[in-house]
Amino acid sequence: MARAAGVVSLTVVSHKPCWRDPSYQNGWATDGGFPFQIGAISELFETTNLVVPSARGGPPSGLTPLFGRRLRVIPLTMPLGRGKWRRWTLAPWAVRNLPGIWNACLYADGVHALIPGDVGMLGILVALAQRKPLFVRYCGIWGHPSRFSHRLAFQLLERIAGGRNVVLATGGGPTEPSARNREIRWIFATSLTESEMGHLPQAPLWRPGQTLRVVTVARQEPGKNTDRLIQAVSAVRGRLPVELDVVGDGSQLTALRGLADRLGIADHVRFHGRLDHASVLRVLTDGHLFCLPSESEGFPKAVHEAMACGLPVVVTGVSVLSSLMGQVNGVILQDSEPETIATTLLDLARDHERMARLGASAREGARHYSLERWREEIRSHLRVGWPGFAHDASVL
């Protein structure tokens, strides 16, 4: 396939840990929606180099192989520790790994850095030093910096965005992400192709008298409020047979298991831990309702996946979720307190026909957020910012 001269090779720099696994064609795997998005972006370029830390130890369960058009993985050593300890060890880590990042960017026509994360930030600085066309995707929660490093990232992006520096923030809203620099634009997040959404089975409709199966999918960390959802399920069980599927690992998982045990509902809460993409979809399509009472989000892929499976969705109205739900795709919680969640579950159970309408509408609405559309939106931004960017793309 002929391509225009200019930006035809890309280097991606990310903090996402990846595992060596010779059982896969490319020899590498990781979790979440990352492999699907890298695969989609690689379709816009002749070659793509992916610079990521190589995780220690054997690959855990729940991984997805990395794939893409002429995709090559360039491994870095894994940064040590977290928090303050990581900051202390970052300088020697950078000395050891900077040559690999530098060379990968030097021989590429453009650089894509994913932040927040110190590895992606180093990629930004290298690209700026080499005066490379730069594409930054901020994948955290835009506008709510929880760390000093995040505030520095915001300041830097607001300073550099524009021209050849294309900056997209994951999320959405009625206004652009930054009032200081209108060149920063929103981008949604997804892991589903149009074909996959077209072939996903419809989740079963709940009927009165059945056990209501509630599903939540998230990394189990503070702020996701899975503990409040478990408390709500406990409160509801006296009036409605209900069970909960919790998908995702994280630092709170042990505490959540203990909470379910103390509330006497351990037999009614299934903790699946980290699952691969196909397994997450299977859990969703076996459920009746999806709930994510999170305190803050960007554009949660799990909500989109639940919608695509035809589940009625119950979420807090943070970030893009209010507009994503609208009036017909789901229910917005007034707050994330257990009593509010419990009341919402009971209200929906009293009107199973409404649940059916919400699920059908959500399934239709999900089709607007496919990987193909995500790729094309990115392509439109790069076409404006990067002279010589290849305008054609292979079909996913």
C-alpha positions, 0 to 999 in steps of 0.5 A: 500500500502506497503511503505519503512521505512524512510521518510514517513511523511512530514510537510509542513511549508508555509506563504500561508494564508488559510481560514477555510471553513466547506463547504469543506471536509478538512475544509480549502481553499486557492487560486492560484495553492497552493492546487494542488501542496500540493495535488500532494506532499502529494501523495509521503507520508503516511501522510502530515501536512500542517502548515499555517497561518489561515486568519481572516474573512470569506473566500472570493470568488475565493478559492480552497479547500485544499486536499491531501493524509491524509492531516491535516492542522495545523493552525497558527495565522496570522502575522500582517501587512506588511513591517517594521510593520510586522518585528516589530510584527514577534518576538511576533508572533513567540513566540506564534506560534513556539511551533506549528511549532516545534511539527509539524516538530518534529513528521515528518520524513521530512520537506518541507518549502516554501519561500520567507516568514518569516513563511517558513524561521522559518520552515527551521530553526526549521528543521535544529535545529532538524536535519530533512531531509529538502526540500526547494522550493523557489517560488519567483523570484530567483536571483533578491532579492528585500528585505534584507530578500530575500538576507539572504535567498539566502545566507542561501540556498547556504550554506546549499543545498546538501545532505539531504537538497534538494533545488529547485528554481522555474523558469528555464534557461540554467544554474543552479540557483547558481554558488556557489552551484550546488546542487540548482536545477530548478523546474517548476510550474504548477497546471494542471494534464495530465487529465485536460489538455487533457479535456480542450477545445481549445480556439476559433481561432480568425478570421478577423472581430471579436473582439480580446479578450486578456486575462492577469492573474496575481496578479495585483502588480507593475512590472506586467505592466498590465497598459501598456497592458491597454494603448496598448489596448487603442492605438490598438482600433482605428485600431482593435476591441479589448477587455481585460480580467484582472484576479487577484486582488492586490494593483494596481487593483483600479488604473488600473480601473481608467486608463481604465476609463481615457482612455475611454475604461472602457467598453472594459476592464473586471476586474474579480478580484480573480477567482477560478481555474476553472473560470480562465480556463473558461476565458482563453478558451473564449479568443483569445490571452494571454499577460503578459508583466511582468518585472520579473517572476519565472515560471508563472503558468498562462502562462502554463495554457494559453498554455494548453488552446491553446492560442497564448502567448505574454510575455516578455523574462524574466526568463524561458519564452524565452525558454518556448516559443521557436520559435513556442509557442508564441511571445517574446516582445522586451520590455514592452512598450505600443507601443511595445505591441500594435505593436505586437497585430496588427502584429498578427492580420494581420496573423491569421493563425500564431496565430492558429499555435502558439496556437496549438503549445503552447497547445502541449508544455504545456503537458510537464509541468503536475502536475504528471511530477512536482511530479515525478521530486520532487520525483527524487530529494528527492530519492537522498537526503533523505535516506529511502524516499518512492519510490512509489506514488499513481496516481493523 
